[in-house]
């Protein structure tokens, strides 16, 4: 996340919004400490990707290992129902509602 990537008109926003829509995992990388975390991503743990490159890579590696652990998998399962509930609240037609219920 950078200040530019979290703007309302950002292409990045469209990408993560689509990933949320299709229930894909999202692990934000914080590149700019001044970037405001988007509301829909607030519940997700982000990786601090600022500072020295070697430190950033080590953080990312640890996070990916954690995601593969039972604790990480449990956290992923905890986030999905919250996303689905939000999608159901926002569904405006029966097809959208069915797609959200099926996920």
HELIX and SHEET records of a PDB file:
HELIX    1   1 UNK A   11  UNK A   21  1                                  11    
HELIX    2   2 UNK A   39  UNK A   41  5                                   3    
HELIX    3   3 UNK A   53  UNK A   68  1                                  16    
HELIX    4   4 UNK A   70  UNK A   90  1                                  21    
HELIX    5   5 UNK A   94  UNK A  102  1                                   9    
SHEET    1   A 2 UNK A  29  UNK A  30  0                                        
SHEET    2   A 2 UNK A  47  UNK A  48  1                                        
END                                                                             
